[in-house]
Amino acid sequence: MSALPSVSQRPPVSCGWFAKPWQAVLWRNWGLVPIDRLAKVLQTDEAQLREAAGQLGLDPDRQADPVWLARGYLTIIRQNWHLCTYEQICQLLAMREETLAFILKEDDFLWHKMGSFKPLLDPPVYQPLTWQELAYTRDMADWLNRLQPEKSWHQENAFAFVRHFTRLLSEEERSEAIRQVVPGNDLRTVYSYFALYGDPLMTPELDPFPDALLAEYARMGIKGVWLQGILYQLVRFPFAPELSEGHEVRIANLKKLIERARSFDIGVYLYLNEPRAMNDAFFQRYPQLRGTREGDFWAICTSHPEVRQVLEDAAYELFSQATGLAGFFTITMSENLTNCYSRAGDG
């Protein structure tokens, strides 16, 4: 059900300013991905990589910050898209191919943002440098050091700002925020700057709307927050129940978020973009539902009464279970293929 998109015959963007392709992988992932994973991907050992990092002008003792795997995984995918194979990207992130396929399809239209193609490339692996390549590498490192003599610029955690909002609120701060709520004011709805997009309700420790952030919103007169919802992840999907694994957990976490936000007089809204397009394996089971094609996916045709009934039942179940949900909004013609009229399609 969750196959990765086909690899294109198009070549990758060149990284020819590195002496060897594996150096680009090391450079772009140093401090983001644990060194043991880099060693596995590049088929070498950690000692070789630390030596190579030093040759590139990187800090050979720098440790990977785990926050990148939790919150910055999209950046890691983007940085390696034209360098590594699907298999290597999965190894870097320690994720299954099915998870990567979901991210590309459902995580903020990442597949579209990557150009809707995965370039054909040979997997980069570690190879010793010739003396000419080593000299070139050291010259490049010296040049970069002259450009960036102060090396502390990269030491700040890129997600350090999140700590301010994930701290425990004092009663005084909570009371102050609630006092400034303006009843009956016009709706002002925002999205969390550091929310996960594709599946934020499965990992409550990565809370997109912690209390300190909700308190700041309340002080500014914010009346609503939103996050993406995918119906088959929130309620049982009768066409493919296996896609709904964990929906009870997501609903439970959504209800907790609704209650916390309500204490600040803030409503929770969902962005629903339905029905989700499916791949060919789905329509082998339900050929009568196959609609407009776009790339490797087809719309679930909403002219079919059964599809409309499933959507209606799913929305009813969602709002029945997530009591207090303030509402939802939808974009009927977005980057995403939903109904047959939402995109021009290609067949």
N, C-alpha and C positions, 0 to 999 in steps of 0.2 A: 504493500500500500504506500510506502514512503520511499520510493526509489529516488536516488539522486539524479538530477538532470544529466542528460547526455553530455559528453565532452565534445567540444567543437573542434574543428580542424584548424581554427584560427590560432596563430602563434601568440605567445604571451608578450606583454610589454617587456622590453629589454631592460636588464640590469647590468649592462656591459661595463659600467664604471667600476665594478668589482672584478678582481682578478679571476675568481671562481664563483659560480652561482651559489654554492653553499655558503659563501661569506655573506651574501645578501640575506639568507635565511637567519644566520647568526646575528647579523646587525639588527634586523627588524624585530627579532624576538628576544634579544638579550635584556634581562630584567623583567620580562613579561611572562615567559614560559619557563618552567623549571628545567634546569640543565639536564636532568636525566632524560626528560622527554626529547629535548633537542638532540642529545647524543643518540637516542634510539632512531629518531627521524633521519639524522645525517649518517647513521651507521658508523659511529666512532665512540670514543670514550670521553668522559668528562674532563680529564686532564688535557687532552688534545684541544678541546673546545675552549678551556680557560686560556691556554697558550695562544690560540687563534684570536680570542677576544682581545687579549693584550696587544697583539700585533695590529689589530684594527683600531687601537686607541680607546677601547672600552675598558671599564674596570673589571679585571678578571675575577675579582672576589664578589662582585655584585650578585645578590640573591634575587630571585624572581619574587615579585609581590603577588600573593595569591588573589588580591582583589581583581586583577586583570582577568583571571579565569571566570570569576563570578559576575563581574559587571562590564568587563571590557572585551568579552569574547568576540563581539562583532568587529572590533578593531583588529583582533588577531586574525580573523577570517579574511578581512579586507587586505591586510598587509601581506598575506601569504597567497592570495588568490592567483597571482601571476608567477608565483615561485614554486608552489608545492602542489602535489596531486591531492585529490580528495582524501585518499588514505592517509597521507602525511598530515593534512589539516586535522583529521580526526585524531591522529596520534598526538598532535600538539595540544589539543583540547581534551584529550581522554574522553571522547564521546563516540557514540555509535553512529553509523552512517544514517540511521533513521532519524536521529536527533539533528544532525546537520541538514538533512533534507527538510525537516520541519522548519528549522531556522530560516533556510533560504526561501521557503514558500510563505511562511506566516510571520516572520519577525520583521515587521516594518518594510515589507516588500524588498528584502535584501537582494533577492535574485535579480530584480529589475535594476537595483542600484549597482550591481556588479556587471551591468551591461547585458544581462540575460544570456550570458555564455560563459562556459568554463574553458579556458584555453588549453590546448594540447601541449604538454611539456614532458620532458624526461625528469624523473624524480631526482632532485639534487642530493648528492651524497658527498661526504668528506673525501677529499683527495689532497695529498701533500702538495705544497706550493713549490714550484721551481724557484731557483734563486732569483730569477728575474721577477717572478710574481711576488715573491717576498719583499724584494726591494721596492716594487711599485706599491705594495700594501703599506709599507712603513712610510713611504713618501706621502701617501694619502692620509695616513694617521697624523703625521706631523702637520700637514696642511690644515686638517680639521682642528687640531689642537690650537693652532694659531688663530683660527676663526672663533673657537670657543675656549679661551684660556680658563674660564671659570667653570669647573666641572660640577658644581653643586646644583646647577639649574635643573638637572633631571632627577634630583634626589627626593623632591617633594612628591608624596603620593598624589597621583592624578585625581584620586577620589577623596582627598582629604576633606573637602568641603562637606561631604556627606556626614561626617562625624558631628558637625554642629546640629544637624537636624535629627540625628538618631540618639542624641543624649536624652536622659530622663528629664522630663519637665518637672520643675518645682511646682508646688501648689500655687505659689504666688504668680508664676508665669502663666499657668493654666487659667487662673481666675482673671488675670489681666486680659488675656485673649478673649475669654468669653464675654467680659464686660463690654468689649469694643464691637461685638457683633451687632449689626444693624438689622433688626427684624424687617421683613418685607421689602428689602432692597432689591434692585434689579439683579438678575442672575449674572454672576461673573464666574466663568468656569475655566479652569486651567489644567494643564497636564504636568505631572512631576518631571522635573529636569533630569532626575536620575532613576526613573522607573525602567524596569525591564519591559520590553514591548510584547514579545510573543506569548509568554506563559508566566506572568508575574505572580499568579496566585498559588503556585506550587512550592514556592520558597519563601515562607513568611519572614525568615531572617533577613531577606533583601527587601523589606517593606518599602514600597514606593511612596507611602504617605505616613511617615512616622509622626507621633504626636507633636513634636517640636515644629515640624513643617506645617502641620494643620493649624497650630497655634499662630504661626506667622501669617498664614493665609487668612485666618479669621481677623487678625488685626488689620489686614489690608482690605477687608470687605469681600473676600472671595466667598462665593456661595455654593460652588460645586467643583468637584474634581472628576476626572474621567480616566479610564483605562480601557484598553482593548479587551473585548470578549469574543471568544469563538464558541458558537453554540455547541458544537460537538465535544468541546472540552468541559463545558459547564453542566450539560445534561446528557443523558444517554442518547446516542445517535443510532436509531434503529437500522439504518442501512449498513453501518459498519461499527458495531458496539466496541470493537477493539480500539477505535480512535478515542473513545471516551474514558479510557483508563485514568483513574484519579479524579474524576469529575466531582466525587463527593468531597474530596479534600479541597478542591478549588472553591466549591460553593461554601464550605465551612469558613475558609479564609476570607471570602468575599463578604460574608455576613459579619465577621469580626471587623472588617474594614468599615462597613456601613455603620456599625454601632459606634466605632471610635470617631468617625467623621461627624456623625450626628451630634455627638457631645460638644462639637464646636459649631453647630448649626450649619454644617456643610453637607450637601448631598453628594452621593456617588452615582455617576453615570457611566454607562458602558458605550463604547463605540462598537457597533455590530456591522459587519460587512458580509452579508449572507446572500445566498448559500455559498460555501467555500467550493472552489473548483477542485476537481479530483483527477487522479491520473488514470491511465488506461486500465490498470488492474481493477479499479473500482467498477468501471463500466463493462468489464467482462462479466461481472456479476449482475449489473443492472443496465443492460444495453438500451432499454426503453427510456432511460433518463438522460442519455448522452445529448449534450447541447453543443454550443459553439466551442470550437477549439482555439486555444492559444498556446503555442509551444507544446510542452509535454502535458498540458492539462486541458480538461473540458469542463464547461459549465454543467451544473446539474439543472436541467431545464425546468424553469418555473411554470411553464405552460402545462406541466403534468400535475393533475390534481393531488396526487400522492405527495409530491414535493411540497406543495403549498400547505398541505395538512401537517406534514412533518415540521415545517417552519413555524406554523401557528402553535402546534403542541409544544415545541421546544421553548418558544417565547413564553407561553403560559406557565410551563413548568419552572422556567428560570425565575419569573417574577413571583411565583407562588412560594418557591423555596427561599429566594433571597429577599425576604420581606424588608421593606424600607428602601429598596433600590429606587433612586430618584427618577430614573428614566434611562433612555438610550437615544443615541443619534446614529444615523447611517449615511453613507455616501453611496448612492446607487450607481454612479459611474466614476470609479476611482482608478488607481493603477492596477487594482485587483480585478481579475475576472470573476464575476458573480453570476448574475443572470445573463441570458444569451444576448441581451441588448446592451450590456454594460461596456463591452469592448467590440471592436470591429471583427476581431477573430481572424483566423487564417485557414479556416476550413470547417 
